[in-house]
């Protein structure tokens, strides 16, 4: 299950995200400070549930809910606010629920048990499975992906590492070619070759939608990936137990993230 938590104020946002994490420890949780951050996500249409503050600068929660429902009519919108006067507008748009702050894990659990549109049970067979702990590996249908080039695999690893962020190609060029060719970086034409190679590899195993391409930028659709690293950050008990202090060991650029995880 993918759950969105939006509040423009930092402390209420942390309280909301913590309550969601406690109520749904297996969920992928994305916390944002405003509507603009949400709508910039490449997979904004792929949330099962959205917990939204109502009164926010710029686009408020009601307007954001309408936009999310335009992108995905089956998204379950639950408003979380300190005011009751928005309730009529919330339910007029067929929201799933309405919570008064401060939101607790018990409040969230009750809403998740009574969603207007219950999500389908999660199934890894519908997602690309990647392992970041230890060496990076990717699997489809239980079989490891065979990459034509080692750098193609590293390209996917870095995009997975960025957790759905749409990354400028210049950043990708600099990072995955670190230390090679005197530090001059990978050429644009070779990067295009790697992207085409990755696209073919993913299409062949039915996961063409994993990579997101924008003008001058690349990313992954995090909702289409089952990942131990993502589960770890979400507090999943199995992922926490699987962490043994090793993260994408074959890539030097992963050392900083490993140090952060160790802390």
Secondary structure by P-SEA (a helix, b strand, c coil): cbbbbbbccaaaaaaaaaaaaaaccccbbbbbccaaaaaaccccccccccccccccccccaaaaaaaaaaacccbbbbbbcccccaaaaaaaacccccccccccaaaaaaaaacccccccccccccbbbbbccccbbbbccccccccccaaaaaaaaaaaaaccccccaaaaaaaaaccccccccccaaaaaaaaaaaaaaaaaaccccccccccccccccccccccaaaaaaaccaaaaaacccccccccccaaaaaaaaac
